[in-house]
Amino acid sequence: MKITTKWGEKIDKNNPLPEYPRPQFERDSFINLNGVWSYLISKKKTEIPTAFEGEIVVPFSPECQLSGVERVVMPDDFLYYEREFDLPEEFIKGRVILNFGAVDYIAKVYVNGKYVGAHKGGYNPFSFDITDYIVIGKNRINVTVTDPSNTGDQCRGKQTLNGTGIWYTPQSGIWQTVWLESTPLTFIEKIKITPDIDEKAVKIVVSTNKAPESKAEIVVVDGDNVVANVNFESGKEVVIPIEDMKLWSPEDPHLYDVVVVCDDDMVRSYFGMRKFSEGVDKTGKKRLFLNNKPYFHKGLLDQGYWSDGMLTPPSDEAIIYDIQTMKDLGFNMLRKHIKVEPMRWYYHCDRLGMIVWQDMVSGCKNYNILCIAVLPFLGFMFNDNKYGFFHRKNKEARDEYTQQYFEMLDNLYNVVSIGMWVPFNEGWGQFDSAWFSERTKEFDATRTVDSASGWHDQGIDAKSIHCYFTPFKVPKKEKRLVLLSEYGGYSYQEKGHVFNNKKFGYRIYNDKESLNAAYKKLHEKLIIPAIKDGLAATVYTQVSDVESEINGLLTYDRRVLKVDPDMVRAINAQLKL
């Protein structure tokens, strides 16, 4: 069944998602290449096809409605793209960079018939310097994509051929914005921003493509006021005092603007003065802390799927709607589940005030059902160095996962709202999680880590519990953080707003009244009382329905809120320390 969001109905196929895609690192130079491209899905391998079969709306994957294709790319298929674009002479400042927000899974890129480069990984951004391949005037881009879906060991999350229940339609190809930017010959490659509220300062490192001694200037702005103006050499950390520091929190998401100038290049960014940590409260219970104070995270599982765009939001307004709706219901956190979002999603969490727990995208060939469901439900947990049991014998795949995980951390480092990294979920391709925890904290000491969310607890970080079928209780004598990182999943199928007639949920109700009564009872009887026993955070499943999984607060098309907003707000008002 086709169900469309209100934003998808209004989409301009020639100019979808027109906003600048990377607010954390923004240049004035910008040509958006979203829109109508030519495509071909074929079993035949070639570099550049001589003919194409139709049009596709980029950046929507061919499997989804908004692409205009609605066809699954099989593991033995080649997905070919082509687009022509005009490049005016005045656009070129020195170098021209071609950027891809994300392409699933292996992408080979050609410009004007010449091979430029390749990228592997479906969820991280990448770019190529195409200066030597372009001409003034008309140019042509070709992209070839292959995607093994669940026949491979790669990071794929819940994408599954013939998926059902909690496993969803696979998707392939370009699914985030494609754009061009031009830079001077010497340009800024990276800005690393680390707020330090204890020192009342922000630490910034600027990296360029040239010698590390390039002269740089940083201007920090708060509204109309210049907070700091600092000259320094690139490649070196500069510590900038922030006088009369204003802290970031969900209740007051204050952001400072940053302008970085290096020679003739200029980049805009922003930061928030905040600190995520853990500690002990006055009663001796382990808690999550925000800005050195105990802070209860009341969150939702957020898988980021849309009925018409799948992994790709239909518009910027749609992103804002999800975040703001959940915030209006009284939630202060979203666990971004098995997905890395476009950078504008994180920007809106930053500015609206929504804490994010960021999952890594899981992967391995055919998750072991004994490992991810049967035995954990019976209470059996295993050491995650048993690679065979976790379907992780392939060392190359483990190395690939590790590389892409740390690429994700690096890419999202400056996101203000991310408070926790989640390397693994429920044993889905889990391995060496203790090692990941240590390396993550070395890489980023500014956030907390839930190294194994659900099931196979390795005795580190937090006691991260997924509880769907039994009454929840805080484990006695547990000294670590206690996170109820998944629970609930109460389900109701709203007629006229369903993906298909299948129903998956952990408890299915026949009407809204029963659903709301059960939600209220669950929280009043089990969840709220557990806070005094040491419960530090909650993650209810979930923001919206996804395909046949009908346990969302919202329907898949975002047109119906299935819960009573006043009741949910009243419950959330009691989820506090």
N, C-alpha and C positions, 0 to 999 in steps of 0.2 A: 504494500500500500504506500502511496506517495503522500507524505505529509510535509508541508512546507512552513518554515517560519515566516513571520510577517516581514522580516528583513530580507529573506530570500526572494519574496514576491516582488520586491522593489529594486532588485539588483540591476545595475547597469553592466551588461556583459562586456561592454567595451572599456569599462573603467571600474572594475570591482576593487574593493579594498584600496582606495586611492591614497590613504594617509601614509605619512612617512613611517616606515616599518620598524625603525630602530631608535626610539626616543632617548635611549641611554647613551647613544653615540651618534649625534645628529650633525650632518653637514647641510649647507645650503644647496649644494649640488645634488640634483635628484631627477632621474627620469624613471618613471614607473613603467615596467614592462608587463604588468598584469593586463589581461584582456583576451581577445580572441587570437589563438594560435592554431596552426594546422597540426594534425596528429595522425599517426598510423600505429595500429597494434598488429604485429606480424610475428610469425614463427621464424621468419627469415632474418638472418643477421647481416647487417651492412653498416657502413659508416653513416652515410646520409642517403635516405631514400630519394628516388626520383619522382615519386608521386605519394600523395597522402589521401586518406579516406574521408576526412571531414574536419570540422572545427571543434576545438575544445576551449572552454573558458578557464584560463589560468588565473589564480592558483588553485583551482578545485580539481581534485583527483578524478580520473575517468570513471571511477566506481560510483561517484555521488551525483545527485540530481543537478546541482548547480553547474557542473562541468558541461552539461548538455550531451554527455556520452552515455553514462550509466552502463558501463561494461567492466567486468572484472578482468584485470590483467593477470594472466596465469604465470606460474613460475617459469615456464619455457617460452614466454612471450617476450618480445622486444617492443617497448613503447617509445615511439619517435615523436619528437616535437620540432616545430619550425616556426620562426617568427621573424619578420623583417621590421626594422626600425630606422628612423632617420636620426642622424647625429649631426647637429649644427656645429659649425666651427667654433662659435662663441662658447659652447659648452665645455670645450677641452681646455683645461688649465695646465696640463702636463701629463698626467697618467689618467687612464680610464679603467675603473674597476667594475666588474660584473658580479653582483651579489645574488645569492640564493638563500632565502630564509630556511628552507628545508626541502629536500627531495628524497623520496623513499623508493629504492634503497641505494643502488649503485648508479651514478650519473656520469656520463661522458659528455663533454661540452665542446662544441665546434663553433667558430666564428668565421664567417665568410669562407666556409669550406675547409678551414684548417683546424686541426685538433689542438685544443687549448689545455685540457686537463681533465682529471676524473676525481670523483669524491665518493667515498663509501660511508654510509650512515644515514638513516632516515629522519633524524630529529635535530641535528645540529646544523647551524648555518655554515656556509663556505663562500669563498669568493675567488676570482681570478683577475689578474692584471691583464687586460686584453688590448693594451695600447698598441702593441706591435701587430695586431690582427685587424684593426678597424680602419675605416676610411671616412673622410668627411662626406656626409650624405647618407645614402642608403646602405644598410648593413643587414646581415642575416645571422641569426643564432639557431643552432641545432642542438638538441639535447636527446641523448639516447639513455633510456632507463631500463634496468632489469630489477626484479623484486621477487625473491624466492618465497615470500610469505612464510607460512608455517612449515614449509619443506626445508628451510634452512635454519642455521643456528644463530642468526643475527638478531639484533634488538628489534622486536616487532610488537611488544605489548600484547594486546588482546586480538590482534588481527589474525583471522583464521579462515581458511577456505571452508565453506559450508558451516560457518559458525552458528551457534545457537546459545541460549542462556547468557552466560557472562562472556562469551566469545563472539566477536563481532566481524562484520564484513571486512575483508582486507582492503587496503587502498594503496595506491602506488603513485609514483611520479611526483611532479611539482605540486606541493600543497601549502606553500607559503610564498609570500611576495618575492618577485624577481625585479631587481632594479639596477640602474647604473648610477655611478657617481664619478666625479672627476676630482682629482687632487693635484696639488703642485708636485714637482719632482721630489721634494722632501715633504713627507706628510706624516701625520700622526697615525700610528697603527693601533694603539691600545691605550686606554686609560684605566688604571686600577685605583679604586676609591675605597678606603677603609675608615669608617667613622670610629672614633674612640671617645666615648662620653666620659670615661674616667679621667682622661687627660684634657677634656674639653677642646678637642682638636680633630681635624680630619687629615688623614694621610693619603697622599696622592702620588702615583708613579705614572709618568707619561713616557711611552715608548714610541720611537719613530723608525722609519725604514732606513735611516742613514746613521751616521756615527752617533753614539750615545751622548755626545756633548752638545747636541743641538740646543740652542737657546729657546726657552719656552716661557710663556706667561700664563698664569692662572688667575682668573677673576671669580670670586665667590659672591653670589648675589642673593639677598633675602628680600623678595619683593622689589621695592625701588631702592633698596639700600645696598651699597657695596660693602660686604663684610671683610673681604681681603683682596689684595692685589699683589701677587708674588711673582718675581722673576727667578728662574732657576734653570738648571741643565736637565735635559731629558735623560731618562734612564735612572735617575736618582730619586729616592723618596723625599718628598717635601712634607713637612708637618706644619699645618696651618691652624693656628688657634681660632676657635670660634667663640667670640665674646657673646655673653648673654644667650647661651646656647638654648635653642628650642628643640625639644625632643620629639621624635616621631613615635606615634602609637596609633592603633586603630581608632581611638577616640579623638586624636588630634594628629592627623598624618602630615606633619609639617615637612616640607621639602625645601632645600636650598638649590639654587641654580648654579651651574659651573660653566664657564667659558674657558677653553684652552686654546691658546694661539702658539703655533710653532712656525717660524718663518712666515710663509704666506698661507698656511693651512689653519683653519679654525674649526673646532668641534664643540658642540654644546652637550652638556650632560646635567646630572643632578644627583643629589644624595640626601639621605635623612640621617639625623643623629639618633641612633638607636643601638641597643645592645641586647642580643639574645644569649641567654645563659641558663644554667640550672643551679639550684641551691637548696637550702633547707629553710623551711618556714619556722615560725615561732613555736609550733607544736612538734617540731622534729621531723616533719614529713618532707620528702623530696619533691620539689616543685620546679616547673619552668619559670624562668624569670624574664621580665622585659624591663629594660632600663633599671636593673638592680632591684626590682621589686617582684614578689611572687605574682604570677599572672596566669589565669586559667584560659587555656586555648579551647574554645568551643567551636568545633569545625564540622565541615561536611566533606565527604569524598566527592571530588570533582573530576570527572573523566574527560570533559571537554569535547564531547561528541554532539553533533548537530544533525537534525533529521534530514536536512538538505545539503549541508556542506561536509558532513562527517567530521573529520579532524579539523577542517578549516572553518572558522567562524564566518557566517555570511556577511558580517559587517562589523565595524568598530562599535556601533551602537548596540549590537547583540552582545559583544563582550561586556560592555558597561552594564547592560541589563542583568546579566547573570550575577556579576559581582555585587552590584548595588541591591538587587533583590534579596540576596542572601544576607547582606549587611543590614538591610531594613528589617529582616526577620530576627536580628539579634546575634547572628554568628560573627565571629571575629577572625576566623581562619578557614582556609580551603586547603585540603590535601590534594595537590595536583597529581592525579593517579595515573601512573604508567604512561605519561605523555609529557613532552616539553612543548609549551605553548609558543606562539608568535610573541615577539618581544613587547608588542603593544598590550598584550594581556597583563604582563608583569607591571608595565607602566601604570595601567589603571589600578591594579592592586596597590601599588605604591602611593598613588595620589588619592585614592578613595579610602585607604586604610584597611587593608585585608591581609593578615599574615598568611604566608604560604609555606606549606610543607611540600618539598619538591621530591617526587619519586624519580628514580631512574627508570627508563623504559626496559622492561624485562625481555629476556630472550633465551632461546634454546629450541632445539627441534622437538616438537611434541612433548610438552610438559608431562612429567611423570604423575599420573593421577594418584598413585599411592603416596607420593611425596607431597603433593599440593592439596590433597583433600582427605582421602580415606584414613590414613594413619594419623595425621594431625587431629582429625575430629575425634579419634579414639584416645588422644592424649600422648601419642608417640612422637618424640622429637629426635632429630639426628644431627650429628656433627656435619657441618657443610663442607668438610674436606673429602667427603665420600662422593667424588665427582660422578661416578657411574649412577648412583641412586638419584642424584639431582640432574641427570642428563647433561653433565658438563665435562665429559671426557675430552672433548676437542679443545686442545690448548690454544689453537689459533683463535677460536671463538671466544675463549676466556680473555685472551689478550685484547681482542677487538672490543669486547665489552668494557674492559678496564680503560682502554684508550678513550672510548666515547663517553664514559662516565666522567672522566676528568676534563674532557673537552666541555661537557655540559656545565660542570662546576666553574670552569674558567669563563665560559660565555655568560653565565648568570651571576657571576660574583658581585657585580655592582647593583643587583636588584635589591632595593631597600627592604621589601616585604618578606623575602625568604628568610625563615627562621630555623628551618630544619632540613637536612638532607636525608633522603631515604634510599639507600643503595639497592635494597632487595625487598620484595614483597612475597610473602606466603610460599617461599621455596621455589618460586618460578625461576629456574635457572640460577638459584642461589649458590654461591661458592665463596669461601674465604672471607666471610663477612667481618670477622675480627680484624683482618688485615685492612679491609676497606675502611673500617672505622678509624683505625690509627692513621692511615694515609690521608683520609678526609680531614681529620683534625689538624694534621700537619699542613695541609694545603690551605685550609680555611678554619682558623681558630675563632671566628666571629659568630659561628652558628652551632647548634646542637645537631646530634646525629641519632637517627633511629635505624640502626644497621640492618635489622631483620624484622620488618613489620609483619607480625603474625607468624604463627607456627614455629619455625625452627630457631628458637632462642639459643644464642651462643653464650649467654651469661654476661654480656657486656652492655654498655650504654643504658638501655631502658628495658623494662618489661613491657613489651608491645603486644597487646592482646587484641585478637579479632574474635568477637563473640556474637554469634547469630542464633544459636540453637539452645543455649542453656542460660539460666539466670546469671547475670554478671556479679562477681564479688571481687574486691581487691584482694590479691593473694596475701595471706598472712606472712609476716616476717620478711616481706620484700623490702630491701633497702634501696633499690634503684627507683628511678622514675617509673611510675605506672601510667601507661598510655592506653586508653581504649581506642586504638587506632582504626578500628572498623567495628560497627555494630548496627543493629536495627535492620535496615533494608526492608521495612514494611511496604507492602505493595498493593496497588489498586490500579486497575485498568480503566482509563477514562475513554469511553467510546468516542470514536471519531478523531482520536488523537493518538493512534497506535501505529507502530511500524508493521506489525503483522498480528495474527490472532493468537500467537503463542504467548504464554504467560510464564515469566520466571521471576521469582522473588522468594525471600526467606520466610515470609508469612503473607499470604494473599487474603485481602479483604474484598468484599463484594460492593461496598459503598464507602463514600467519604466519611460518613459518621463513624463507622466502625474503625476506619483507618485512624482518624483523629483521636478517638477514644483510646486506641491501643498505644499510639504515640505518647499521649499524655500519661497513661498508666505506667509505661516503661520508664519514663524519666522520673516520675514522682516516686515510684516504688523502688527502683534499682539504681538509677544514675545519680540523681541529686544526692541521696544519702551517702553514696560512695566517696564523695569529695572529702568529707571529714576523715575518711579512712586512708586517704592518700592518693585518690584519683587526680591526676594532673592535667589531663586533656581528653577530649572526646572527638571522635570523627564519625558522624552519622552517615549512613549510606542511603541516599546520595542526592546531589543537586538536581539531576533530571533523569528521566527514563532514558535508556539507551537500547535501541532496537527492541528485542523481546524482553529485556530486563526492565520491569515496570515499577521499580522501587524508588523513583525520584520524587522529590517534593514538587517538581515541575514535570509536565509532560515533555516528551521528546521534542515537540515543536515549540515549546516554551509558551504556549497559548493558555495553559490552565495551571494554576497553582492548586495542588490537590489537598493541601493542609490549610487549616484555619490560621491565618497569620497572627491573630491576637493570641491564640493559644500557644503558638511556637514562641512568640516574643516573651510571653509570660514564663514559659519554661526556661528560655535562655537567660532571663533576668535572674533566675535562681542558680544557674551554672556559674558560680563564682566562688572565690576564696573568702 
